[in-house]
């Protein structure tokens, strides 16, 4: 069931290896390792997801997590003035983001959040969980937070 993304990664890895694109190969291998770690974690009896099959949604969540980690590392590298590391993280982030569905723009997020604010009032604590749930996987969480704060005046 969760093989489409894995098959795509395998095919892309093969292509990148033939093209001698080391950055792309490295990023794809990192994603495949994250998928392997997810599958292994499902065999741990202490894991709340123990025994459940890995779905395409689980794999997409893993890709989103890896992209988030790359964004954070990029931010730290830029703050430290490490242009070499920033360049590496930017390249890896571009590869990882290619496997994510298109994220909503700021204007689209505002359009989705405005009805929630209209229904629940300008209460950040009431609106944020609903907005996060509605936009999960379709928008960047930080951007959703900014929009909700802006619209609620928090």
C-alpha positions in Angstrom: 0.0 0.0 0.0 2.8 2.4 0.9 4.9 1.5 -2.0 4.3 4.3 -4.5 6.6 6.8 -2.7 9.2 4.1 -2.0 9.2 2.9 -5.6 9.5 6.5 -6.8 12.5 7.0 -4.4 14.1 3.8 -5.7 13.7 4.9 -9.3 15.0 8.4 -8.6 18.0 7.0 -6.7 18.9 4.8 -9.6 18.6 7.9 -12.0 20.7 10.1 -9.6 23.4 7.4 -9.3 23.6 7.1 -13.1 23.9 10.9 -13.4 26.6 11.0 -10.6 24.5 13.5 -8.7 26.0 13.0 -5.2 23.8 15.5 -3.4 20.7 14.0 -4.8 21.9 10.5 -4.0 22.7 11.5 -0.5 19.3 13.1 0.1 17.4 10.2 -1.3 19.4 7.7 0.7 18.6 9.8 3.8 14.9 9.6 3.0 15.0 5.9 2.5 16.8 5.5 5.8 14.1 7.5 7.5 11.5 5.2 5.9 13.4 2.1 7.1 13.6 3.6 10.7 9.8 4.1 10.6 9.2 0.5 9.6 11.6 -0.8 12.3 9.9 1.4 14.9 6.6 -0.3 14.1 8.2 -3.6 15.3 8.9 -2.2 18.8 6.2 -3.3 21.3 6.6 0.0 23.2 5.7 2.0 20.1 2.0 3.1 20.2 1.8 2.3 16.4 3.2 -1.3 17.1 2.1 -3.8 14.4 0.3 -1.3 12.2 1.3 -1.3 8.6 3.1 1.7 7.2 0.8 3.8 5.0 1.5 6.3 2.3 0.4 9.0 4.8 3.0 7.8 7.3 5.7 8.1 4.6 4.5 11.6 3.7 4.6 12.6 7.3 8.2 11.3 7.5 9.1 13.3 4.4 7.6 16.4 6.0 9.5 15.8 9.1 12.8 15.5 7.2 12.0 18.7 5.3 11.3 20.5 8.5 14.7 19.3 9.9 16.4 20.5 6.8 14.7 24.0 7.1 15.8 24.2 10.7 19.4 23.1 9.9 19.5 25.7 7.1 18.4 28.4 9.4 21.1 27.5 12.0 23.8 27.3 9.3 22.8 30.8 7.9 22.8 32.2 11.5 26.3 30.8 12.0 27.5 32.2 8.7 28.3 28.7 7.4 27.6 29.2 3.7 29.0 25.7 2.9 26.5 24.0 5.2 23.7 26.3 4.2 24.3 25.4 0.5 24.3 21.6 1.4 21.0 21.9 3.4 19.4 24.0 0.6 20.2 21.3 -1.9 18.9 18.5 0.3 15.8 20.5 1.1 15.1 21.0 -2.6 15.3 17.2 -3.1 13.1 16.4 -0.1 10.5 19.0 -1.0 10.1 17.4 -4.5 8.4 14.4 -2.8 5.9 16.6 -0.9 2.6 17.7 -2.3 2.3 21.4 -3.1 1.8 23.4 0.0 -0.9 26.1 0.2 0.2 29.7 -0.3 -0.3 32.3 2.4 -3.4 33.7 0.7 -4.9 30.2 0.5 -4.2 29.6 4.2 -5.9 33.0 5.0 -8.9 31.9 3.0 -9.1 28.6 4.9 -8.6 30.2 8.4 -10.9 33.2 8.0 -14.1 31.0 8.3 -12.8 29.3 11.4 -12.1 32.7 13.0 -15.5 34.0 12.0 -17.2 30.9 13.6 -15.1 30.7 16.8 -14.2 34.4 17.3 -10.7 35.9 17.6 -9.6 33.4 20.3 -6.2 32.1 19.3 -6.5 29.0 21.6 -9.8 28.0 20.1 -8.8 28.7 16.4 -5.3 27.4 16.2 -6.0 23.7 16.9 -8.9 23.7 14.4 -6.8 25.4 11.8 -3.8 23.1 12.4 -6.1 20.0 12.0 -7.8 21.3 8.9 -4.5 22.3 7.1 -2.3 19.4 8.3 -0.2 18.2 5.5 -1.4 20.9 3.2 0.4 23.9 4.7 3.5 24.7 6.7 2.7 24.8 10.4 4.7 27.9 11.1 2.9 29.8 8.4 -0.5 28.6 9.7 0.5 29.8 13.2 1.5 33.2 11.8 -1.8 33.6 9.9 -3.9 32.6 12.9 -2.0 35.0 15.2 -2.5 37.8 12.6 -6.2 37.1 12.2 -6.9 36.7 15.9 -4.8 39.5 17.0 -2.8 37.3 19.4 
